[in-house]
Amino acid sequence: MNQFSEVTEYLRQFAKERDWEQFHSPKNLSMALSVECAELMEHFQWMESKASCNLDATQKHAIGEEVVDVLLYTLRLADVLELDLPQAILQKTQKNEAKYPAHKVKGSSKKYSEYE
């Protein structure tokens, strides 16, 4: 069993034990995910780029908790929508490889539509 499945099952059971499935619509989960993303971004707000690469242990811990919240809501949303995440990841990464061929994009941050 892959770890996505194990965590997804844990989240499914967690919600069920609390009678929270009623609140876990795709709409609500996507909104909760957005809130968690904002909470993650808040840690970096007004921070210089260089400082964001040199976090102390306390900052890393707090940011790590937000990253996990983002991941957990993502997994819960994927479960509610019955997405096959491993397959979706494979398809998306293949699409990204085609959109951003290494020989064309190496060292550049341009959007895929700017490459010819």
C-alpha positions as CSV (number, residue, x, y, z in Angstrom):
1,M,0.0,0.0,0.0
2,N,1.4,3.4,-0.9
3,Q,1.6,6.1,1.8
4,F,-1.0,8.2,0.0
5,S,-3.5,5.4,0.6
6,E,-2.5,5.1,4.3
7,V,-2.8,8.8,5.0
8,T,-6.0,9.1,3.0
9,E,-7.6,6.2,5.0
10,Y,-6.5,7.9,8.2
11,L,-8.1,11.2,7.1
12,R,-11.3,9.4,6.0
13,Q,-11.6,7.7,9.4
14,F,-10.7,10.9,11.3
15,A,-13.5,12.7,9.5
16,K,-16.0,9.9,10.0
17,E,-15.3,9.6,13.8
18,R,-16.1,13.3,14.1
19,D,-19.1,13.2,11.8
20,W,-17.3,15.8,9.6
21,E,-18.0,14.2,6.2
22,Q,-21.0,16.4,6.0
23,F,-18.7,19.4,5.9
24,H,-16.1,17.9,3.5
25,S,-17.6,18.9,0.2
26,P,-15.1,19.7,-2.6
27,K,-16.1,23.4,-2.2
28,N,-15.4,23.5,1.5
29,L,-12.2,21.5,1.3
30,S,-10.8,23.7,-1.5
31,M,-11.6,26.7,0.5
32,A,-9.9,25.2,3.6
33,L,-6.9,24.3,1.4
34,S,-6.7,27.9,0.2
35,V,-6.8,29.2,3.8
36,E,-3.9,26.8,4.8
37,C,-1.9,28.0,1.8
38,A,-2.4,31.6,3.0
39,E,-1.3,30.6,6.5
40,L,1.8,29.1,4.9
41,M,2.5,32.2,2.9
42,E,2.1,34.4,5.9
43,H,5.3,33.0,7.4
44,F,7.2,34.4,4.4
45,Q,5.4,37.7,4.0
46,W,7.8,40.6,4.0
47,M,10.8,38.2,4.3
48,E,13.6,38.7,1.9
49,S,14.2,35.8,-0.5
50,K,17.6,35.0,1.0
51,A,16.1,34.9,4.5
52,S,13.5,32.4,3.4
53,C,16.3,30.0,2.6
54,N,17.9,30.4,6.0
55,L,15.2,29.6,8.5
56,D,15.8,28.8,12.1
57,A,14.4,25.6,13.8
58,T,11.4,27.4,15.2
59,Q,10.5,28.9,11.8
60,K,11.0,25.5,10.1
61,H,8.8,23.8,12.6
62,A,5.9,26.3,12.2
63,I,6.2,26.3,8.4
64,G,6.3,22.5,8.4
65,E,3.0,22.4,10.2
66,E,1.4,24.6,7.6
67,V,2.9,22.5,4.8
68,V,1.4,19.4,6.4
69,D,-2.0,21.1,6.7
70,V,-1.8,21.9,3.0
71,L,-0.9,18.3,2.1
72,L,-3.6,16.8,4.4
73,Y,-6.4,19.0,2.9
74,T,-5.1,18.2,-0.6
75,L,-5.3,14.5,0.1
76,R,-8.7,14.8,1.7
77,L,-10.0,16.7,-1.3
78,A,-8.5,14.2,-3.7
79,D,-10.2,11.4,-1.7
80,V,-13.6,13.1,-1.8
81,L,-13.3,13.7,-5.5
82,E,-12.2,10.0,-5.9
83,L,-9.0,11.0,-7.7
84,D,-6.3,8.5,-8.3
85,L,-3.4,10.6,-7.1
86,P,-0.5,8.4,-8.1
87,Q,-1.9,8.2,-11.7
88,A,-2.7,12.0,-11.7
89,I,0.8,12.8,-10.5
90,L,2.3,10.6,-13.3
91,Q,0.1,12.3,-15.9
92,K,0.8,15.8,-14.7
93,T,4.6,15.3,-14.5
94,Q,4.6,13.9,-18.0
95,K,2.7,16.9,-19.1
96,N,5.1,19.2,-17.3
97,E,8.1,17.5,-19.0
98,A,6.6,18.1,-22.4
99,K,5.7,21.7,-21.6
100,Y,9.2,22.4,-20.1
101,P,11.8,20.4,-22.0
102,A,15.1,20.7,-20.1
103,H,17.1,21.7,-23.1
104,K,14.8,24.7,-23.7
105,V,14.1,25.9,-20.2
106,K,17.3,25.2,-18.2
107,G,18.1,28.1,-16.0
108,S,15.1,30.2,-17.0
109,S,11.8,31.0,-15.1
110,K,9.8,31.9,-18.2
111,K,6.3,30.5,-18.6
112,Y,5.9,27.6,-21.0
113,S,4.1,29.8,-23.5
114,E,7.2,32.0,-23.8
115,Y,9.3,29.3,-25.3
116,E,9.5,28.7,-29.0
